[in-house]
Amino acid sequence: MSFLSGPAVTHLLETYGYALIAAVILLEATGLPLPGESLLIAAALYAGTTGHLDINLVVAVAAAAAILGDNLGYAIGRFVGEPALLRWGGRIGLTEQRLAIARNLFRRHGGKVVLFGRFVVLLRTVAALMAGVTRMPWPHFLLANATGGILWCALYGYAAYFLGDRLEQAKGWATVAIGAVAVLAFAGTLWFTRRQERRLAREAGIEPGG
C-alpha cells in the first residue's frame, strides 16, 4: 500500500513522470496485478494540481501503454496458450476459477468483454489473454481494445485532472488529495472486484472460492 501513499506517488511522478505511467499501465494490461487505474487517477490529479505534467500527454501515454500492453497479453494468450496459464497463472492472480470465469464471459460476449473489460479490474488483466487463448480475430480484438483503452484513459484522466485543477487553490492539500483519491480508488476496486467475481463465478457454474 506504500506505493499508493500520497508522498510516494508524488515523488515517483516527479522523478519518472510519463515513463512511470507507461510502464505500470503497460505491465498491468499485459496481465500483471498492478494499480494502473489508481496511478492514472493520481497522475491526472498531479497534473491538475501542479501543472508539472501535461494532461493530454498523460492520457495519450496511458492509452498507448494500455493498447500495447493488451496486445502483448493477446500474443501471450494466443502463442503460449491456456495450459501455461493454468499452470503458472496463479502466480499473478490468474487462478483456475478466474480463468474459467473469463472463458465463460468471452464465449458469450466476445468483443464486448474486451471493450468494457478495461473498466473492470477482474477483466482488465485477463481479457487480452483470453482473447488470445480463444483465438479472437486480431483485427476485431484491436478495434475493441483500442476503443476501450482510449475511452478508459480519457474518462478517468480528464475527470481527475479537472478535479485536480479545482484543487490548485489549496496547494497545501494537493498531496493529501492525490493520496486519498488513489487509496479510495484502490479500496473501491478491491471491493467491486470481490463482489463481481463471486457473481460471475455463480453465472459460470463455478463454486466461488475464498
N, C-alpha and C positions, 0 to 999 in steps of 0.2 A: 504493500500500500504506500510505501515511501515514495514510489515513482509518481503517485498522484497527489502528493502534498504540494501546496502552493509554491513554496520556495524552491522545491526540487524541479517542478515543471518550468517555473520562470527561469531558473538557472540553465536548464537544458535547452530551452528555446533561445535564450540569449547566446548560448555557446554554439549550438548546432543548427538552429533555425530550420530552414526548409529541408535540410538533409535529414534531420530527426523525423520530421513529419513523413517524408518519403519512405524512410527505412521502416518505421513502425507500421505504417498503413500497408506497405507492400508485403511485409512479412505476415501481418495478420491476414491479409487477403489470400496469401499462399496457403494458409492453414494453421499458423501458429496462434496460440491464445494470448494475444497482446491487446492492450487497451487502445486500439486505433481510434474508435469513436470518441473516447474521452480526450485523447490527445488532440484530435481535430477541434473539438469544442474549446479546449484550453488554448490552443494556438490562435483560434479566431478571437477569443476574448483578449488574449495578449495583444493581438494586432489592433483591436479596438481601443484598448486602454493605454497602450504605449506608442503605437504608430511605428514600432520597430520592424514590423513585418507588413508586407503588402497583402491585404486580404485576397485580392484577385490571384496573386501568386500562391497563397496558401491553398485556396480552393483548386487551382489548376494543378499544383503539385500533388495534392491529396487525390484528386480524380485520376491523374496519370498513374500514380502508385497503386491505387485500388484496381484499375483496369489491368495494369501489367501483372500485379500480384495474382489476380484472379485467373489470368491466362496461364501463369506458371502453375497454379493449382490445377487448372484444367489439364495441362500437359502431364502433370504428375499422375492424376487420376486416369488418364487415357493410356499412358505408356507404362506406368508402374502397375496399375490395376488394383482391384479390390482385395485380392489375397494379401498384398503387402500392407494395405490399410488396416485390414482386420488383425494382422499380426503386430504392427507397430503403431497403429493409430492411437491406442490408449495412452501412449506416452505424451501426446499433445492434446489429450482430451477427447479424441475421436473414438469413444467406446463402441462396442458392437451395437449397443442399444441406439446410440446416436446415429450411427451409420444406417441402421435399419429404418429409423425414422426418416432420415434424409432420402433413402432409396424409395420409400413408400410415397413421400411427397413428390419426388421427382417423376415417378411413373405416372402420377395422377395429374400433375400440374406443369411439368416441364419448364418452359421458358419463364413462366410467372414466378417460379421459385428463384430463378437467377435474378430476375428484375427486382422483386421485392425482398429477396433474401438479404440484400445489402442492408436493410433496415432492421433485421432481426439477428441478434448475436448468434444464436444457435445455428442459423443457416449461413451467416456471413462467412464463417470459417470452413464450411463443408460444401456449400453449393457448387463452387467451381470444381472441387474434387469429384463430387458426384456427377457433375455434368460430363466430366471426362470418363469416369467409370462406366456410366450408362451410354457413352458414345453419342452424346447430343451433337448434331452437326455444328462444327465450329462457327460458321457464319451466323447461325441463329444464336449460338451462345454469345458471340462477340457483340451482337446488336443489343441483346437483353442486358448483358454485363455492362457495356459502356453506358447505356441509358440509365441503369440503376446506379452505377458509380458516380456519374455526373450529378444526378438528382440528389443523391445522398450527400455528397460534398457541398453542393450549392446550398441545400436546405439547412444543414447543420452549421456550415461555415458562416454563411451570411447572417443567419439568425443570431448566432452567438456574437458575431462581430458587431452588429447593431446594438446588442445589449452592452457589449464592452465599450462601445463609443459613448453610450449614455453614462457609463461609469467614469469617464475621463475626468469629470469634475471632482471625483472622490478618489484621487490618486492614492491616498494612504490605504485605501481598501482594495486596490486593484489586485494585489497578490492574494489577499484573502478570498476575493470573488472568484479568481481563477481556480484556486484550490477547492473551494466549496462546490462550485459547479461540477468540476471534474469528479470529485468524490461522490456527489449525488448521482451523477450520470452512471458512474461505475456501480454504485449500490443498486440503483434502479434497474440497471441492466442485469445484474445477478438475479434479482427478484423476478423480473419478467422472464428471463431465460428458464429458471427453475419451473415456473408456473406453466410456461408454454411447453416445456419438454415433457412434463407429465401428461398434459392433454394430448400432445402429438403422439406420445407412446401409446396411449389408450386407443387412439384412432388407427394406429398401425397394428393393433392387436398384440402389443408388447406390454408385459408387466413392467411398470415404471420402476427403475432402480433407485437406490438411495442416494 
